[in-house]
Amino acid sequence: MNKNQISNVFKSLFVILTVLFSSYSMAQEISAVDSTTNFWDKVQFGGGLGLGIGSGYTDISVMPSAIYNVNEIVAVGVGLQFGYLSSKNYYESYVYGGSLITLVNPIPELQLSAELEQVRVDTRYEANVTRPAFSDSYWNTALYLGAGYRTGNVTIGARYDVLYDPDKSLYGSGFMPFVRVYF
């Protein structure tokens, strides 16, 4: 990824976060600090697990995350990602990295999300008739915008990588369904 693309990612994230927080910063009221509210009372832990197994294909993902509930509508957080992908007689790949997450709940049942993800991809391709074995390592950046139905601690929805490039992306599609859980 070149410097212009990285710059565009950060500009996009800045614009999204500015829009999300601007209405809340202008609507702040001056009030006494509530000493009974503890920082950790507003933190939730969760994330996702992924498992895909098919004919000669394996995809295992562990994605823990933590969010801080700024108020009833907005939450911000960080996440980690670890993954293993394998296609029998073709490749084996390890993925690891992190993300910044913003969640907005305009109504309790609707959750909008923005997630900037940066992961390292290390892949080893096996030799075949047309090519020798080789390895490839690179950084993959994604900016996901999503929406989901929320009930209790669980959100089910879909997200789209607005930076998706079929020639460079880690995934086969920019569109992804998700299940997100926070406790």
N, C-alpha and C positions, 0 to 999 in steps of 0.2 A: 504494500500500500504506500503510495507516495505522499509527500507532505501536503499537497492540495487536498487529497481525499481525507487525510487525518484532520486537517483544518476544517473541512466541510462537516465532518462528524461532530466536532466540538461546537461549531457554530449552530448546527441543528439542535444539539442537546441544550445549548444555552437558550435558544429561542423557545424551545418546548418548556424548559423549566421557568423561564421568565413569564410566559403566558400562564402557566399553571399557578404560579405564586403571586402574580401581580394583583389579582382581585382580592386575595386574602391579606396581603400586606396593607392595602388601602383601607380595608374594613376592620383593622385592629382597633380595639377599644383599650383605653388606659384603665388598668385595674390593678388591684393589689396582688402581689405574688402569692399564689396558693402554696404554702409550705407543706401541705399534705400530699402534693403530687410528686411522686418519685420518678426520675428519668426511666427507670427500668419498668415501671408500670405501663409505660407507653410503647415498650419494645415487644415485638412478636418475632418468634423464630419459626421457620418452616422451610419451604422450598418444594422441590420436586424430585421424583425418581422416574427413570425411564428404562424400559426393557423392551427390546424388539428382537425377536428370534424368528428366523425363517430358514428356508432351504439354503444352508451354507452361509447364512448371514447372522451377525450378532451385533446388537447395539445396546450398551449398558451405560446409563447416565446417572450421576448423583449430583444434585444442584442445591446445596443448602443455602439459605439466605436469612437475613434479619432485616426487619423494617422498624422504623420509628414513626409512630402515629402523631403527626404534627397536630392534627385535630380530627374530628369525625370524618372529614372528607379527604384529606391528603395524608399520604404516608411516603416516606423516602427510605431507601435502604441500600444494602450491598449484598452481593451474592458471589458464591464460588461455583465453579463448574469443573467436574471431572468426568471424562467419558472414555469409553473403549468401543471402537468399531472394527469389525472384521468381516471380510468377504472371502470365503474359502478359496484358496488357490489364486487370490488376486492381491489383497492388501490387508494390513493390520495398522490401525491408527489409534493414537492416544491424544486426547484433547484435554487441556486444562487452562483455567483462566478465571476471570472475574467479571462482575457487572455492577452497574449503578442502576437502581430501580426507583421509579416514581409511580405511585398508584393514586388514582383519583376516583372517589366514589360520589358522583353527583347525586345519586339516590342510592339507598342501601343495596339494592339488587344489581346495580350496574357498576362494574369496575373498569376504568380505562387505565392503560398502562403505557409507560415509555421505559425502555430498558436499553442501555448502552452496554454492549458485551464485547470484551476483548479476550480472545482465546489463542493459545498456542496449539498448533496442530503438528504432530510428528507422525509421519506415515512411512511405512516400509512396504514397497511393492515387490511381489514375488516375481521371479523370472518366468517367462512363458516363451512360446515359439517366436514371437515377433520382437521381444525386447529382453534385455538382461534385468536382473534385480536392481532396484535403486531405492533411495530414501529421499524424502522431501519434508522440509520443516518450514513453517511460515506462521505469521500472525494473521488472524481473521477478525475483522471488526464488523459488528452488526448493530443496527439501531432498530429495535423492534417497537412498533406501535400496535397496541392490542386493545381488545374489549372482551368482557366476559360477564356471565351471569354469576352473581355472588349469593350464596346462601350460607349463613354462619361463617365458618372459617374456610370454606371451600369456594373457589372460583373456577368455572369451566368456561373456556373461550378460545379465541384464536388471536394470533399476532402475525404481523408481516414485517419483514426486514426491508426497510426503505433503502438500504444500501446494497441490497442483493445484486450480485453479479454472477450469472450462471457459470462463467469461466473461472471465477476466483473463490466463490463461496464454498464454505465447508459443507453446506447442505444442498440437497437436490432441488429445493424449492424455497422461495422467500416466505411462503405461507406456512404457518405451523399451528396446529391445535395445542392447547395446554390445559393442565389441571394444576392449580396453585393452592397450597394449603398453608395457613399460618395459625399458630397457637399462641 
